[in-house]
Amino acid sequence: MELLKKIHAKIQQNGFITFDEYMDMSLYFPKYGYYNSERTDFHPKNSDFITAPELSAIYTNSIVKFYTDSKKYKNIENVLEFGAGSGEMAYNFLKKCNSKDLPTNYFIIEKNANLIKKQKNKLQKLPKNLFEKINWVDNSYVPENVFIIANEILDAIPSKIFHKEDNKFYEKCIIEEKGNLVFSLNDCNSDNLKEIHSIEDRLNRKLPNSYTFEINMRIESFLLNIFKNSKNFLLMIIDYGYHEDEFFHPQRKNGTVQFYKNHKKINDIFSFQQGSFDISISVNFSNIYRIAKRNSIELYSFTTQSEFLLNMNILELAKEIEGNSERNNILKTLLFPTDMGENFKFMFLSDFIIKDFKSSFKDYRHKL
Ligand SMILES: C[S@@+](CC[C@H](N)C(=O)[O-])C[C@H]1O[C@@H](n2cnc3c(N)ncnc32)[C@H](O)[C@@H]1O
């Protein structure tokens, strides 16, 4: 109820709030936002959705393999994980690393105080020498010589939503009607229209009518914080998403926003308690690439989750899972194209040219 009151109060200031403002409040409002709430749990049994690090340690183990391989080409001393969720990835990462490959520091940048508490509880169970490597820092501190992991972070960065009807573009906003929250279509401002037209120019086609789509204007500042403040980094972005042509596919008429509660998609979000469900939006990877290029950041590879994991020898790593059916179910979820295998993409960016860096996985950079 508290969050609902805050949303109403914010709407009263201007008569409406934009979707990115709503998403920001729903997920991150201190104390009441979804990720800040005491109830939010990442354990598959109690969660609203499953992320790959929570599904099985073999996922993190394959990232450790990539990290270890990368150390041959780059001077990597530290690891930085954005948004560490329950702390599961940090836990498995440090446990799996050979002592010679252990990072000097394992930094975590987590914007939610409640999650930091949960992560500390979990990570304290690591042996003391490993726990001592972990430092929670705020996002004004981005370390150098660092392997950076952003697993399902960009999809949780608040995004704007637009709609085209009768050849006119609108921004999807939230207003109050008879005391209830409802969606409204507001006229697009000129900055947003400019952005939409530049997308149409790049696509070389007009977006169709009766079409809803997202543009994330906040991802750039998240990336610039890394690009401008870190030196010698290898950034690994993992998320579901598409290259631009597919992101704005004419048949995806309702955009990519998803609301999840108890492992089910929900639609009528205003009939649920505000702050009690997850909100996520797929990533437009071409946009990430453009931002990187503008800042002279090199793109090393863009591939699918299944390509990455198979090349890190996940089938071998999976042998540690007891029980054939358990093992098969985990592998299916991670690798099948209709599950995470192709919906999730892996993107590798760096500020340094890594001369001998060879990726063995199939590369889709040309699609960006
Ligand atoms: C979908 S969860 C993913 C959690 C975890 N990485 C995993 O894969 O299980 C999104 C996480 O991103 C965090 N987050 C969102 N924006 C962030 C930012 N700008 N900096 C750091 N963490 C952020 C949230 O607090 C939350 O922990």
The ligand as an SDF file (V2000), in Angstrom:
LIG
                    3D

 27 29  0  0  0  0  0  0  0  0999 V2000
   17.2300   -9.8150  -12.4000 C   0  0  0  0  0  0  0  0  0  0  0  0
   18.2460   -9.4480  -11.0230 S   0  0  0  0  0  0  0  0  0  0  0  0
   19.6720  -10.3890  -11.4270 C   0  0  0  0  0  0  0  0  0  0  0  0
   20.4540  -10.8210  -10.2130 C   0  0  0  0  0  0  0  0  0  0  0  0
   21.6720  -11.6800  -10.4700 C   0  0  0  0  0  0  0  0  0  0  0  0
   22.6410  -10.9940  -11.2910 N   0  0  0  0  0  0  0  0  0  0  0  0
   21.2780  -12.9910  -11.0900 C   0  0  0  0  0  0  0  0  0  0  0  0
   21.5100  -13.1620  -12.2980 O   0  0  0  0  0  0  0  0  0  0  0  0
   20.7380  -13.8420  -10.3790 O   0  0  0  0  0  0  0  0  0  0  0  0
   18.7110   -7.8070  -11.2910 C   0  0  0  0  0  0  0  0  0  0  0  0
   19.6940   -7.2730  -10.2900 C   0  0  0  0  0  0  0  0  0  0  0  0
   20.2520   -6.0710  -10.8070 O   0  0  0  0  0  0  0  0  0  0  0  0
   20.4250   -5.1530   -9.7520 C   0  0  0  0  0  0  0  0  0  0  0  0
   20.6130   -3.8390  -10.3720 N   0  0  0  0  0  0  0  0  0  0  0  0
   19.7980   -3.1750  -11.1820 C   0  0  0  0  0  0  0  0  0  0  0  0
   20.3660   -2.0090  -11.5930 N   0  0  0  0  0  0  0  0  0  0  0  0
   21.5780   -1.9670  -11.0520 C   0  0  0  0  0  0  0  0  0  0  0  0
   22.6650   -1.0310  -11.0960 C   0  0  0  0  0  0  0  0  0  0  0  0
   22.5680    0.1050  -11.7860 N   0  0  0  0  0  0  0  0  0  0  0  0
   23.7750   -1.3170  -10.4230 N   0  0  0  0  0  0  0  0  0  0  0  0
   23.8800   -2.4480   -9.7200 C   0  0  0  0  0  0  0  0  0  0  0  0
   22.8910   -3.3680   -9.6220 N   0  0  0  0  0  0  0  0  0  0  0  0
   21.7530   -3.1310  -10.2750 C   0  0  0  0  0  0  0  0  0  0  0  0
   19.1670   -5.3900   -8.9370 C   0  0  0  0  0  0  0  0  0  0  0  0
   19.2480   -4.8440   -7.6610 O   0  0  0  0  0  0  0  0  0  0  0  0
   19.1510   -6.9320   -8.9210 C   0  0  0  0  0  0  0  0  0  0  0  0
   20.0120   -7.4600   -7.9540 O   0  0  0  0  0  0  0  0  0  0  0  0
  1  2  1  0
  2  3  1  0
  2 10  1  0
  3  4  1  0
  4  5  1  0
  5  6  1  0
  5  7  1  0
  7  8  2  0
  7  9  1  0
 10 11  1  0
 11 12  1  0
 11 26  1  0
 12 13  1  0
 13 14  1  0
 13 24  1  0
 14 15  1  0
 14 23  1  0
 15 16  2  0
 16 17  1  0
 17 18  1  0
 17 23  2  0
 18 19  1  0
 18 20  2  0
 20 21  1  0
 21 22  2  0
 22 23  1  0
 24 25  1  0
 24 26  1  0
 26 27  1  0
M  CHG  2   2   1   9  -1
M  END
$$$$
